Amino acid sequence: MANKDDILSGLAEIVNEETGLETEEVQLDKNFTDDLDIDSISMMTIVVNAEEKFDVKIPDEEVKNLKTVQDAVEFIANAS
């Protein structure tokens, strides 16, 4: 099972590559849409990259439930 700190930093790098946001801005309590201003197209790219990086499958119907960075970290931690 992946370490949540490692997942967070990996996710932050993916978000940074996709959106140009600073990795420090990607915090557990941030909402992808409201706080980080990530649209659905960018989110899909982030999900695909996260699946590759962490070797997990994130079903499309789950993506809508990943509202915050914490949601995504928890999902990846539990799926890995």
C-alpha positions as CSV (number, residue, x, y, z in Angstrom):
1,M,0.0,0.0,0.0
2,A,1.4,3.4,-1.0
3,N,2.3,5.9,1.6
4,K,-0.2,8.8,1.7
5,D,2.5,11.4,1.7
6,D,4.1,9.8,-1.4
7,I,0.7,9.7,-3.1
8,L,0.1,13.4,-2.2
9,S,3.5,14.5,-3.6
10,G,3.0,12.3,-6.7
11,L,-0.5,13.7,-7.3
12,A,0.9,17.3,-6.8
13,E,3.5,16.6,-9.5
14,I,0.8,15.4,-11.9
15,V,-1.4,18.4,-11.2
16,N,1.6,20.7,-11.7
17,E,2.4,19.1,-15.0
18,E,-1.2,19.4,-16.2
19,T,-2.2,22.8,-14.9
20,G,1.0,24.6,-13.9
21,L,-0.2,25.0,-10.3
22,E,2.6,25.0,-7.8
23,T,2.9,21.6,-6.0
24,E,2.7,23.3,-2.6
25,E,-0.8,24.4,-3.6
26,V,-2.0,20.8,-3.8
27,Q,-3.1,20.2,-0.2
28,L,-5.4,17.5,1.2
29,D,-8.2,20.0,2.0
30,K,-8.2,21.5,-1.4
31,N,-11.2,21.0,-3.7
32,F,-10.1,20.2,-7.3
33,T,-12.8,22.4,-8.9
34,D,-13.3,25.2,-6.4
35,D,-9.8,25.7,-4.9
36,L,-7.5,24.5,-7.7
37,D,-9.8,25.5,-10.6
38,I,-9.3,22.2,-12.4
39,D,-11.9,21.5,-15.1
40,S,-13.2,18.1,-16.1
41,I,-10.9,17.7,-19.0
42,S,-7.8,18.4,-16.9
43,M,-9.2,16.1,-14.2
44,M,-9.5,13.2,-16.6
45,T,-5.9,13.7,-17.7
46,I,-4.8,13.8,-14.0
47,V,-6.8,10.6,-13.3
48,V,-5.1,8.8,-16.3
49,N,-1.7,9.9,-15.2
50,A,-2.4,9.0,-11.6
51,E,-3.6,5.5,-12.7
52,E,-0.3,5.0,-14.5
53,K,1.9,6.5,-11.8
54,F,0.3,4.5,-8.9
55,D,-0.7,1.4,-10.9
56,V,-4.4,1.7,-9.9
57,K,-7.7,1.8,-11.8
58,I,-10.0,4.7,-11.1
59,P,-13.3,3.9,-12.7
60,D,-15.0,6.8,-14.5
61,E,-18.0,6.7,-12.1
62,E,-15.6,7.2,-9.2
63,V,-14.0,10.3,-10.6
64,K,-17.0,12.4,-9.8
65,N,-16.6,11.4,-6.1
66,L,-13.1,12.6,-6.0
67,K,-13.9,16.2,-5.0
68,T,-10.9,17.0,-2.9
69,V,-7.2,16.1,-3.0
70,Q,-7.8,14.0,0.2
71,D,-10.5,12.0,-1.6
72,A,-8.1,11.1,-4.4
73,V,-5.3,10.3,-2.0
74,E,-7.5,8.0,0.0
75,F,-8.9,6.3,-3.1
76,I,-5.4,5.6,-4.5
77,A,-4.1,4.4,-1.1
78,N,-7.0,2.0,-0.8
79,A,-6.8,0.8,-4.4
80,S,-3.1,0.2,-4.4
